[in-house]
């Protein structure tokens, strides 16, 4: 007999609301990513703000925020003044000389190899040349994306402003979120534990990324100076920026460095050896040390997250793939532990 099942209707209504919410989140994903960047930027500055806030006896947190912002802006201006001008000069020189050197390298790769070493070098050049052609073919689309990103340069101002409010009113935001939780002590305690774990994870993750990026810049700058790699500072800055994209970023940076160095006449073999040694140290020794416990994710799962994130959100999806996976694991483990303890 046909009838109206309230339980089935409630489940169907809940499912429809969840689907609608997910669709809404996808439509406003750019705005959500902007707020996430502001939140991560707030976590980056929070240790200094908290330190000054305690020094002022928790009286004027706004003053602590202002001091930290002024110091941060001064550091950025100094870095741009000292490094940015050199990077711009190297980028201009590379843009003017690279096509001719690349064509010369192409002609040299057409020679018939005689020894095993020459064969290995020729095979390496052929593979690099193939990737180079693919990169050059993608440059027009990349240029259009760069122009589109430049039109949103105002976000560089918006992110620190949003981060200011996160830093200033963070405890109040946390308390308001906890007030929305209903269901008794079990759910309230679970929500507090999850928020505390998320807070610790995000703080550790963003600071670790900054440390790893600085480590890449310093080490690559030193290596390239020793090996006399042309445009070494530009390549080091590029590698440091791409360090924020898990797995794919370092791979792209390494490929571009080898292409530029090889076309400039540098011994690619030694350069590859140095970069592989650095990646082993960075990924398997230094990165677990600075990341700490709680962020470790199996490489296969990281690769899945990076590729899936790229399909869903492009570069932003790649950047957020690891913290999203780590947060998912936190939710699962905390809920599982609470049910066992109950």
C-alpha positions as a printed Julia matrix, in Angstrom:
342×3 Matrix{Float64}:
  0.0    0.0     0.0
  1.36   3.38   -1.0
  1.84   5.86    1.81
  3.96   8.68    3.14
  7.03   7.54    5.08
  8.25  10.34    7.32
 11.66   8.71    7.92
 12.33   8.3     4.22
 11.18  11.86    3.57
 13.46  13.19    6.3
 16.45  11.33    4.84
 15.61  12.52    1.33
 15.26  16.12    2.56
 18.59  15.91    4.4
 20.3   14.47    1.32
 18.89  17.25   -0.85
 20.13  19.9     1.59
 23.62  18.37    1.67
 23.78  18.26   -2.14
 22.56  21.85   -2.32
 25.15  22.94    0.24
 27.96  21.2    -1.68
 26.82  22.86   -4.91
 26.77  26.25   -3.18
 30.26  25.69   -1.78
 31.52  24.8    -5.26
 30.01  27.95   -6.76
 31.67  30.23   -4.17
 34.92  28.25   -4.03
 37.0   31.3    -5.02
 35.7   33.29   -2.05
 36.18  30.33    0.28
 39.77  29.93   -0.94
 40.36  33.62   -0.25
 39.19  33.22    3.35
 41.29  30.07    3.73
 44.38  31.98    2.58
 43.58  34.69    5.12
 43.18  32.06    7.84
 46.52  30.45    6.98
 48.18  33.86    6.91
 46.73  34.51   10.37
 48.21  31.24   11.63
 51.58  32.32   10.22
 51.57  35.54   12.25
 49.8   34.25   15.36
 52.93  33.21   17.34
 54.37  36.74   17.17
 50.99  38.31   17.95
 50.44  36.03   20.95
 53.95  36.72   22.23
 53.47  40.48   22.12
 49.97  40.16   23.52
 51.32  38.36   26.58
 54.07  40.97   26.91
 51.39  43.65   27.04
 49.5   41.65   29.7
 46.63  40.9    27.28
 45.45  44.49   27.46
 45.7   45.71   23.87
 45.75  42.89   21.33
 45.15  45.43   18.57
 48.47  47.11   19.41
 50.27  43.77   19.18
 48.62  43.16   15.82
 49.68  46.57   14.53
 53.3   46.06   15.58
 53.46  42.61   13.96
 51.95  43.94   10.72
 54.4   46.83   10.57
 57.36  44.48   11.12
 56.04  42.02    8.53
 55.61  44.74    5.92
 59.12  46.01    6.65
 60.55  42.5     6.16
 58.65  42.06    2.88
 59.79  45.44    1.57
 63.41  44.68    2.5
 63.25  41.26    0.82
 61.7   42.68   -2.34
 64.26  45.5    -2.43
 67.26  43.21   -1.95
 66.15  40.16   -3.94
 63.25  41.25   -6.12
 65.24  43.61   -8.32
 67.85  40.93   -9.04
 65.17  38.38   -9.8
 63.47  40.78  -12.23
 66.8   41.46  -13.99
 67.51  37.75  -14.34
 63.99  37.12  -15.63
 64.43  39.79  -18.31
 67.82  38.4   -19.3
 66.42  34.88  -19.49
 63.49  36.02  -21.64
 65.88  37.7   -24.07
 68.5   34.96  -24.35
 66.66  31.73  -23.72
 65.12  31.18  -27.21
 68.51  31.38  -28.93
 70.2   29.11  -26.4
 67.33  26.64  -26.59
 67.67  26.47  -30.36
 71.42  25.87  -30.03
 70.76  23.09  -27.51
 68.27  21.58  -29.94
 70.9   21.46  -32.67
 73.46  19.89  -30.36
 70.98  17.2   -29.36
 70.72  16.19  -33.04
 74.32  14.94  -33.16
 74.89  11.19  -33.37
 76.19   9.9   -29.99
 79.35   7.78  -30.04
 79.86   6.69  -26.42
 77.49   5.42  -23.73
 77.77   8.7   -21.84
 76.88  10.67  -24.95
 73.91   8.35  -25.53
 72.63   8.91  -21.99
 73.04  12.67  -22.36
 71.31  12.6   -25.76
 68.37  10.6   -24.36
 68.07  13.01  -21.43
 68.12  15.98  -23.8
 65.48  14.4   -26.01
 63.16  13.9   -23.05
 63.77  17.41  -21.78
 63.21  18.87  -25.24
 59.88  17.08  -25.49
 58.77  18.51  -22.15
 60.05  21.91  -23.19
 57.92  21.9   -26.33
 54.89  20.98  -24.24
 55.6   23.82  -21.81
 56.08  26.31  -24.64
 52.77  25.18  -26.17
 51.03  25.91  -22.86
 52.55  29.39  -22.46
 49.68  31.3   -24.18
 47.11  29.82  -21.8
 49.44  30.43  -18.87
 49.84  34.03  -19.96
 46.09  34.54  -20.04
 45.78  33.05  -16.56
 48.54  35.32  -15.33
 46.72  38.36  -16.72
 43.53  37.19  -15.03
 45.36  36.77  -11.73
 46.95  40.2   -12.08
 43.49  41.72  -12.39
 42.75  40.34   -8.91
 45.85  41.91   -7.35
 43.57  43.56   -4.82
 43.4   40.18   -3.06
 46.94  40.83   -1.81
 45.44  43.64    0.25
 42.25  41.78    1.21
 44.02  38.7     2.61
 45.96  40.61    5.33
 42.8   42.56    6.24
 40.79  39.35    6.68
 43.68  37.81    8.61
 43.64  40.82   10.95
 40.07  40.03   11.97
 40.88  36.32   12.36
 43.76  37.2    14.69
 41.77  39.79   16.6
 38.51  37.88   17.07
 39.7   34.26   16.79
 38.64  33.19   20.32
 35.21  34.75   19.9
 34.74  32.98   16.54
 35.66  29.67   18.19
 33.19  30.23   21.06
 30.41  31.14   18.62
 31.01  27.95   16.64
 30.84  25.87   19.82
 27.54  27.51   20.77
 26.01  26.17   17.56
 26.68  22.58   18.67
 23.69  20.83   20.17
 23.24  17.3    21.45
 24.69  17.25   24.92
 28.16  16.87   26.47
 29.24  14.17   24.02
 28.93  16.36   20.93
 30.23  19.44   22.73
 33.35  17.61   23.89
 33.84  16.1    20.43
 33.54  19.53   18.81
 36.1   21.03   21.2
 38.57  18.23   20.5
 38.11  18.52   16.74
 38.55  22.3    16.77
 41.68  21.99   18.92
 43.13  19.37   16.56
 42.3   21.5    13.51
 43.91  24.54   15.15
 47.12  22.62   15.87
 47.21  21.04   12.41
 46.76  24.27   10.45
 49.27  26.15   12.6
 51.9   23.43   12.15
 51.19  22.96    8.44
 51.48  26.58    7.28
 54.59  27.26    9.36
 56.18  24.08    8.06
 55.45  25.1     4.48
 57.13  28.48    5.03
 60.17  26.82    6.61
 60.44  24.31    3.75
 60.12  27.09    1.19
 62.88  29.12    2.86
 65.03  26.0     3.08
 64.58  25.4    -0.65
 65.47  28.99   -1.48
 68.61  29.04    0.69
 69.92  25.63   -0.41
 69.2   26.14   -4.1
 70.75  29.6    -4.07
 73.92  28.17   -2.52
 74.01  25.15   -4.87
 73.45  27.24   -7.98
 76.11  29.73   -6.91
 78.64  26.92   -6.4
 77.75  25.26   -9.71
 77.61  28.67  -11.42
 74.13  28.09  -12.79
 72.9   31.11  -14.79
 69.8   32.81  -13.42
 70.35  30.9   -10.18
 68.51  33.37   -7.97
 65.49  33.36  -10.28
 65.43  29.56  -10.29
 65.76  29.44   -6.48
 62.83  31.83   -6.04
 60.74  29.79   -8.48
 61.54  26.55   -6.63
 60.69  28.17   -3.28
 57.28  29.33   -4.54
 56.45  25.95   -6.11
 57.35  24.26   -2.8
 53.86  25.21   -1.6
 52.3   22.79   -4.12
 52.78  19.2    -2.86
 54.79  16.83   -5.07
 53.88  18.46   -8.39
 55.47  21.8    -7.49
 59.0   20.47   -6.8
 58.8   18.27   -9.9
 57.84  21.2   -12.15
 60.52  23.38  -10.57
 63.19  20.71  -11.11
 62.19  20.25  -14.75
 62.33  23.97  -15.48
 65.7   24.33  -13.73
 67.2   21.49  -15.76
 65.84  22.98  -19.0
 67.24  26.44  -18.29
 70.58  25.12  -17.05
 70.98  22.68  -19.94
 70.19  25.33  -22.53
 72.7   27.64  -20.82
 75.54  25.13  -21.15
 75.71  23.93  -17.53
 76.53  20.31  -16.69
 73.04  18.89  -16.23
 74.31  15.63  -14.7
 75.8   17.27  -11.6
 72.8   19.55  -11.26
 70.38  16.61  -11.32
 72.47  14.72   -8.75
 72.48  17.72   -6.4
 68.74  18.31   -6.73
 67.89  14.63   -6.2
 70.06  14.55   -3.07
 68.37  17.69   -1.78
 64.88  16.32   -2.48
 65.68  13.11   -0.57
 66.86  15.13    2.42
 63.98  17.61    2.19
 61.17  15.08    1.73
 62.31  12.23    3.99
 64.36  13.95    6.72
 63.6   17.65    7.08
 59.93  17.7     6.08
 58.78  15.05    8.62
 60.81  16.9    11.26
 59.14  20.28   10.73
 55.69  18.91    9.93
 55.55  16.81   13.07
 53.02  14.14   13.87
 49.48  14.4    12.6
 50.25  15.54    9.05
 51.87  12.33    7.82
 49.91  10.98    4.86
 50.88   8.1     2.61
 52.46   9.32   -0.68
 49.84   7.46   -2.77
 47.05   9.27   -0.92
 48.88  12.58   -1.36
 49.19  11.97   -5.11
 45.48  11.13   -5.32
 44.62  14.28   -3.38
 46.85  16.48   -5.52
 45.47  15.21   -8.83
 41.88  15.26   -7.58
 42.37  18.74   -6.17
 43.79  19.92   -9.47
 40.71  18.67  -11.32
 38.34  20.32   -8.86
 40.09  23.59   -8.04
 43.25  23.89  -10.14
 46.31  25.23   -8.31
 44.18  26.1    -5.28
 42.97  22.5    -5.12
 46.55  21.21   -5.26
 47.58  23.58   -2.47
 44.69  22.56   -0.2
 44.77  18.82   -0.94
 47.11  17.83    1.9
 45.4   19.83    4.69
 41.98  18.61    3.5
 43.15  15.0     3.68
 44.69  15.61    7.1
 41.5   17.26    8.36
 39.44  14.34    7.07
 41.63  11.96    9.01
 41.24  14.1    12.14
 37.43  13.99   11.88
 37.44  10.22   11.41
 39.88   9.46   14.23
 38.26  11.81   16.75
 34.76  10.5    16.1
 36.02   6.91   16.27
 37.84   7.54   19.57
 34.83   9.24   21.12
 32.54   6.35   20.19
 34.96   3.83   21.69
 35.28   5.84   24.89
 31.53   6.34   25.21
